[in-house]
Amino acid sequence: MARVAVLKTSPATVVEDYDRLLELARAKDFLSPKRQTCLKINISWHHYYPACSTTPWQLEGVVKALIAAGHVPQNLFATHNKTVVVDDRVGEKNNGHWAVEEKYHLPTMHLNDADTEWVRYEPKGKMLVLDQVYPQGIYIPKFLVGKDVIQLPTMKTHVFTTITGAMKNAFGGLLHTHRHWTHSVIHETLVDLLLISREIHPGLFAVMDGSIAGDGPGPRAMVPHIKNYILASGDWVALDAVAAKMMGFDPLSLSFIRLAHERGLGVGDLSQVEVVGEDLSRINFNFQGNRNTLASRGQKLIYHGFLHPLEKFLLRSPIVGWSYIASRLYHDLYWYNVVGKRRVKKVLETEWGHLLSSYVRSSGIRETSP
């Protein structure tokens, strides 16, 4: 039976609560102090936006708990990835990660830097779609192979997968900047990546921050809700299933969870999951998760609508730059300034916002634009 730990937390206790969370989730059964560990940070936007990216208290809480369990900071790699529309180095600062990395002297790895070595990987298990999407071969960062990995997602909904969690967080690290080629088959892609992760990592774990959870057209344009929960598990599928249930969704109705469960890559059936710490039956955020932005409507028309026959021409040909420009204009120039900043300001006035500011101030960082 899979085990997922869920705890109620607060800004005053959250860093220490992560230590108890990892103990309840039996992290020591999945992670070894003798191995190097990748702390896979999620940066869904280079701006700070609530519920969008790994929180600094999430990163610090996990690092402190690991050090207390015998891990040495030199073996804990803060691992980032960028996308064609998200600058991970700017996001690393604006989201307070840099302050934690400096405080604990963590080595960092930016997977999409020019010097990253990508190696062709031949999966031992059968792929659902990746071998078809990338007929020239599946390439992954050599750096990840042989290391334990801890996924650090936040609790939020997503325009393509309904919810996003541990399985979706691996998407950013394992695939290169052409990962958008898989969006039309994203559920099957996440299952393929979970299989690859189980093959290349000796230990897998995941820690989700739901101090502030996002509902709506994620991963960037959600409405933030303060929920004060944190979760952890050695089973990514079970963690995502529990998070989905907390947000108000039937886990097995989500294709990526159901497919992973059916293939024996994790447990998506909550009747086979032991939830410790909190009573799951008392938690339901009643999130909708089915809203779209103008940008996501356009994407869905290309991936699943009447523009689908033109997908390769629009997104895999030399004219693809139009989509990057359109995304930056919509999200960074329009949406963040017209809608997002008001929501950020509201959260910054809360205790969670004050905690975020302490991480930003501690390193003398001010929010910058990419």
GUKE-90657 format. One record per residue (C-alpha): residue number from 1; residue in one letter; x, y, z. Coordinates in nm, 2 decimals. Last residue first. Example, Ala and Ser with C-alpha at 12.3 -4.5 7.8 and 13.67 -1.06 7.14 Angstrom:
2
2 S 1.37 -0.11 0.71
1 A 1.23 -0.45 0.78
% end
This chain:
370
370 P 1.38 3.88 -1.78
369 S 1.22 4.13 -1.54
368 T 1.35 4.18 -1.19
367 E 1.21 4.14 -0.85
366 R 1.45 4.27 -0.59
365 I 1.72 4.06 -0.43
364 G 1.92 4.16 -0.12
363 S 1.97 3.80 -0.03
362 S 1.78 3.81 0.30
361 R 1.52 4.05 0.14
360 V 1.38 3.78 -0.09
359 Y 1.36 3.52 0.18
358 S 1.20 3.76 0.43
357 S 0.96 3.87 0.15
356 L 0.83 3.52 0.11
355 L 0.75 3.50 0.49
354 H 0.57 3.83 0.47
353 G 0.36 3.70 0.18
352 W 0.27 3.39 0.38
351 E 0.16 3.61 0.66
350 T -0.07 3.80 0.43
349 E -0.01 4.14 0.25
348 L 0.20 3.97 -0.01
347 V -0.10 3.76 -0.11
346 K -0.31 4.07 -0.20
345 K -0.02 4.23 -0.39
344 V 0.03 3.91 -0.59
343 R -0.34 3.91 -0.69
342 R -0.33 4.27 -0.80
341 K -0.01 4.20 -1.00
340 G -0.16 3.91 -1.19
339 V -0.45 4.08 -1.36
338 V -0.34 4.38 -1.57
337 N 0.03 4.36 -1.53
336 Y 0.07 3.98 -1.53
335 W -0.19 3.93 -1.80
334 Y -0.07 4.19 -2.06
333 L 0.31 4.21 -2.09
332 D 0.42 3.89 -1.93
331 H 0.14 3.65 -2.01
330 Y 0.01 3.77 -2.34
329 L 0.32 3.93 -2.49
328 R 0.54 3.64 -2.37
327 S 0.30 3.38 -2.50
326 A 0.26 3.55 -2.84
325 I 0.64 3.59 -2.88
324 Y 0.70 3.22 -2.80
323 S 0.42 3.12 -3.04
322 W 0.55 3.33 -3.33
321 G 0.90 3.17 -3.29
320 V 0.76 2.85 -3.43
319 I 0.80 2.99 -3.79
318 P 1.11 2.76 -3.85
317 S 0.89 2.45 -3.82
316 R 0.78 2.25 -3.52
315 L 0.50 2.46 -3.36
314 L 0.29 2.60 -3.65
313 F 0.38 2.36 -3.92
312 K 0.37 2.06 -3.70
311 E 0.04 2.16 -3.54
310 L -0.13 2.24 -3.87
309 P -0.36 1.94 -3.87
308 H -0.45 2.03 -3.51
307 L -0.60 2.37 -3.61
306 F -0.96 2.24 -3.58
305 G -0.91 2.14 -3.22
304 H -0.69 1.92 -3.00
303 Y -0.33 2.05 -3.00
302 I -0.37 2.36 -3.21
301 L -0.72 2.46 -3.08
300 K -0.60 2.37 -2.73
299 Q -0.31 2.62 -2.76
298 G -0.54 2.90 -2.87
297 R -0.77 2.84 -2.58
296 S -0.47 2.83 -2.35
295 A -0.36 3.18 -2.47
294 L -0.70 3.34 -2.43
293 T -0.71 3.20 -2.07
292 N -0.89 2.89 -1.98
291 R -1.11 2.76 -1.70
290 N -1.16 2.39 -1.61
289 G -0.98 2.38 -1.28
288 Q -1.30 2.39 -1.08
287 F -1.16 2.36 -0.73
286 N -1.40 2.23 -0.46
285 F -1.13 2.26 -0.20
284 N -1.23 1.93 -0.04
283 I -1.07 1.81 0.29
282 R -1.26 1.63 0.56
281 S -1.24 1.28 0.40
280 L -0.86 1.32 0.38
279 D -0.82 1.30 0.76
278 E -0.47 1.45 0.82
277 G -0.14 1.31 0.93
276 V -0.13 0.98 0.74
275 V -0.30 0.88 0.42
274 E -0.26 0.51 0.33
273 V -0.34 0.46 -0.03
272 Q -0.50 0.15 -0.18
271 S -0.86 0.28 -0.15
270 L -0.72 0.60 -0.31
269 D -0.67 0.42 -0.64
268 G -0.38 0.60 -0.81
267 V -0.10 0.38 -0.69
266 G 0.23 0.38 -0.87
265 L 0.40 0.26 -1.19
264 G 0.18 -0.06 -1.21
263 R 0.07 0.01 -1.57
262 E -0.29 0.06 -1.46
261 H -0.19 0.31 -1.20
260 A 0.02 0.51 -1.44
259 L -0.27 0.51 -1.69
258 R -0.52 0.62 -1.43
257 I -0.30 0.90 -1.30
256 F -0.22 1.03 -1.64
255 S -0.58 1.00 -1.75
254 L -0.74 1.20 -1.47
253 S -1.07 1.03 -1.39
252 L -0.88 0.80 -1.16
251 P -0.80 1.09 -0.93
250 D -1.17 1.20 -0.89
249 F -1.13 1.58 -0.84
248 G -1.20 1.82 -0.55
247 M -0.87 1.98 -0.48
246 M -0.81 1.74 -0.20
245 K -0.88 1.45 -0.43
244 A -0.63 1.57 -0.69
243 A -0.37 1.62 -0.42
242 V -0.43 1.26 -0.30
241 A -0.40 1.12 -0.65
240 D -0.09 1.33 -0.72
239 L 0.08 1.19 -0.41
238 A -0.03 0.84 -0.50
237 V 0.12 0.87 -0.85
236 W 0.44 1.01 -0.72
235 D 0.49 0.73 -0.47
234 G 0.77 0.81 -0.21
233 S 0.52 1.06 -0.06
232 A 0.49 1.41 0.07
231 L 0.22 1.67 0.13
230 I 0.19 2.02 0.27
229 Y -0.13 2.21 0.36
228 N -0.21 2.57 0.46
227 K -0.49 2.64 0.22
226 I -0.45 3.00 0.11
225 H -0.62 3.03 -0.22
224 P -0.45 3.17 -0.54
223 V -0.66 3.23 -0.85
222 M -0.47 3.06 -1.14
221 A -0.29 3.23 -1.43
220 R 0.05 3.06 -1.42
219 P 0.03 2.67 -1.43
218 G -0.26 2.70 -1.44
217 P -0.59 2.81 -1.58
216 G -0.80 2.80 -1.26
215 D -0.74 2.71 -0.90
214 G -0.40 2.76 -0.73
213 A -0.30 2.65 -0.38
212 I -0.11 2.85 -0.12
211 S 0.04 2.65 0.16
210 G -0.01 2.36 -0.07
209 D 0.35 2.26 -0.11
208 M 0.42 1.92 -0.25
207 V 0.71 1.69 -0.16
206 A 0.81 1.41 -0.39
205 F 1.04 1.10 -0.36
204 L 1.23 0.87 -0.60
203 G 1.54 0.67 -0.52
202 P 1.77 0.48 -0.76
201 H 1.69 0.72 -1.04
200 I 1.73 0.61 -1.40
199 E 1.47 0.34 -1.44
198 R 1.20 0.48 -1.22
197 S 1.24 0.82 -1.39
196 I 1.21 0.65 -1.73
195 L 0.88 0.49 -1.63
194 L 0.76 0.82 -1.48
193 L 0.85 0.99 -1.81
192 D 0.64 0.75 -2.01
191 V 0.35 0.81 -1.78
190 L 0.39 1.19 -1.82
189 T 0.40 1.15 -2.19
188 E 0.08 0.95 -2.20
187 H -0.10 1.23 -2.03
186 I 0.06 1.50 -2.25
185 V -0.04 1.35 -2.58
184 S -0.12 1.68 -2.76
183 H 0.14 1.85 -2.54
182 T 0.42 1.63 -2.65
181 W 0.59 1.87 -2.90
180 H 0.59 2.12 -2.61
179 R 0.89 1.93 -2.48
178 H 1.11 2.09 -2.75
177 T 1.30 2.28 -2.48
176 H 1.45 1.95 -2.36
175 L 1.28 1.67 -2.17
174 L 1.37 1.52 -1.83
173 G 1.36 1.82 -1.60
172 G 1.04 2.00 -1.71
171 F 0.83 1.68 -1.74
170 A 0.94 1.56 -1.40
169 N 0.72 1.83 -1.25
168 K 0.42 1.68 -1.42
167 M 0.45 1.35 -1.23
166 A 0.50 1.52 -0.90
165 G 0.20 1.76 -0.93
164 T -0.02 1.92 -1.18
163 I -0.40 1.91 -1.19
162 T -0.65 1.93 -1.48
161 T -0.38 1.79 -1.72
160 F -0.38 2.05 -2.00
159 V -0.50 2.37 -1.84
158 H -0.35 2.29 -1.50
157 T -0.47 2.30 -1.14
156 K -0.25 2.38 -0.85
155 M -0.07 2.23 -0.55
154 T 0.30 2.31 -0.58
153 P 0.57 2.08 -0.71
152 L 0.90 1.98 -0.55
151 Q 1.01 1.65 -0.71
150 I 1.28 1.48 -0.51
149 V 1.54 1.28 -0.71
148 D 1.80 1.02 -0.62
147 K 2.10 1.03 -0.86
146 G 2.21 0.76 -1.11
145 V 2.12 0.95 -1.42
144 L 2.02 1.31 -1.36
143 F 2.34 1.47 -1.50
142 K 2.31 1.29 -1.83
141 P 2.02 1.51 -1.92
140 I 1.77 1.32 -2.13
139 Y 1.74 1.24 -2.50
138 I 1.47 1.02 -2.65
137 G 1.56 0.92 -3.01
136 Q 1.53 1.02 -3.37
135 P 1.16 0.91 -3.36
134 Y 1.09 1.17 -3.09
133 V 0.71 1.19 -3.08
132 Q 0.68 0.83 -3.17
131 D 0.93 0.70 -2.91
130 L 0.77 0.93 -2.66
129 V 0.42 0.79 -2.71
128 L 0.33 0.48 -2.49
127 M 0.68 0.36 -2.43
126 K 0.76 0.00 -2.34
125 G 1.00 -0.05 -2.06
124 K 1.38 -0.07 -2.08
123 P 1.39 0.28 -2.21
122 E 1.67 0.36 -2.46
121 Y 1.82 0.70 -2.36
120 R 2.02 0.93 -2.59
119 V 2.24 1.16 -2.39
118 W 2.21 1.53 -2.32
117 E 2.51 1.71 -2.18
116 T 2.43 2.05 -2.03
115 D 2.69 2.31 -2.13
114 A 2.44 2.53 -2.31
113 D 2.22 2.57 -2.00
112 N 1.90 2.37 -2.01
111 L 1.95 2.17 -1.70
110 H 2.04 2.45 -1.46
109 M 2.23 2.28 -1.18
108 T 2.30 2.43 -0.84
107 P 2.53 2.32 -0.56
106 L 2.38 2.40 -0.22
105 H 2.57 2.63 0.01
104 Y 2.30 2.61 0.28
103 K 2.23 2.98 0.30
102 E 2.32 3.04 -0.07
101 E 2.08 2.78 -0.20
100 V 1.80 2.91 0.03
99 A 1.84 3.27 -0.08
98 W 1.86 3.16 -0.45
97 H 1.52 2.99 -0.41
96 G 1.34 3.31 -0.32
95 N 1.09 3.30 -0.60
94 N 1.22 3.62 -0.77
93 K 1.58 3.49 -0.76
92 E 1.53 3.14 -0.91
91 G 1.27 3.29 -1.15
90 V 1.54 3.51 -1.30
89 R 1.77 3.21 -1.35
88 D 1.48 2.99 -1.47
87 D 1.38 3.22 -1.75
86 V 1.04 3.11 -1.87
85 V 0.91 3.14 -2.23
84 V 1.13 2.89 -2.42
83 T 1.14 2.68 -2.10
82 K 1.40 2.68 -1.82
81 N 1.51 2.40 -1.59
80 H 1.63 2.40 -1.23
79 T 1.80 2.15 -1.00
78 A 1.91 2.25 -0.65
77 F 2.17 1.97 -0.60
76 L 2.19 1.81 -0.26
75 N 2.52 1.62 -0.23
74 Q 2.73 1.92 -0.11
73 P 2.46 1.98 0.15
72 V 2.54 1.66 0.33
71 H 2.26 1.41 0.40
70 G 2.24 1.26 0.75
69 A 1.87 1.27 0.83
68 A 1.91 1.62 0.99
67 I 2.06 1.74 0.66
66 L 1.75 1.59 0.47
65 A 1.51 1.77 0.70
64 K 1.69 2.10 0.66
63 V 1.69 2.07 0.28
62 V 1.32 1.97 0.27
61 G 1.22 2.27 0.49
60 E 1.44 2.50 0.29
59 L 1.30 2.41 -0.05
58 Q 0.94 2.42 0.08
57 W 1.01 2.75 0.26
56 P 1.14 2.89 -0.06
55 T 0.82 2.80 -0.25
54 T 0.83 2.59 -0.56
53 S 0.65 2.77 -0.84
52 C 0.29 2.89 -0.94
51 A 0.10 2.87 -0.61
50 P 0.13 3.25 -0.57
49 Y 0.31 3.44 -0.86
48 Y 0.67 3.54 -0.83
47 H 0.78 3.63 -1.18
46 H 1.01 3.39 -1.37
45 W 0.71 3.16 -1.42
44 S 0.65 2.78 -1.39
43 I 0.96 2.74 -1.19
42 N 0.95 2.39 -1.02
41 I 1.26 2.28 -0.83
40 K 1.39 1.93 -0.87
39 L 1.60 1.87 -0.56
38 C 1.85 1.63 -0.72
37 T 2.01 1.39 -0.47
36 Q 2.36 1.25 -0.45
35 R 2.38 0.91 -0.29
34 K 2.52 0.79 0.05
33 P 2.25 0.99 0.24
32 S 2.00 0.75 0.09
31 L 1.64 0.84 -0.02
30 F 1.34 0.60 -0.05
29 D 1.30 0.44 0.29
28 K 1.45 0.75 0.46
27 A 1.16 0.95 0.33
26 R 0.92 0.76 0.55
25 A 0.62 0.98 0.47
24 L 0.57 1.06 0.84
23 E 0.94 1.15 0.87
22 L 0.93 1.36 0.56
21 L 0.62 1.55 0.70
20 R 0.78 1.59 1.05
19 D 1.08 1.77 0.89
18 Y 0.85 1.97 0.67
17 D 0.67 2.10 0.97
16 E 0.99 2.27 1.09
15 V 1.00 2.49 0.78
14 V 0.62 2.55 0.80
13 T 0.60 2.65 1.17
12 A 0.54 3.03 1.17
11 P 0.39 3.05 0.82
10 S 0.14 2.78 0.91
9 T 0.09 2.40 0.85
8 K -0.17 2.13 0.82
7 L 0.00 1.80 0.73
6 V -0.05 1.53 0.46
5 A 0.17 1.22 0.44
4 V 0.11 0.98 0.16
3 R 0.17 0.60 0.19
2 A 0.13 0.35 -0.09
1 M 0.00 0.00 0.00
% end
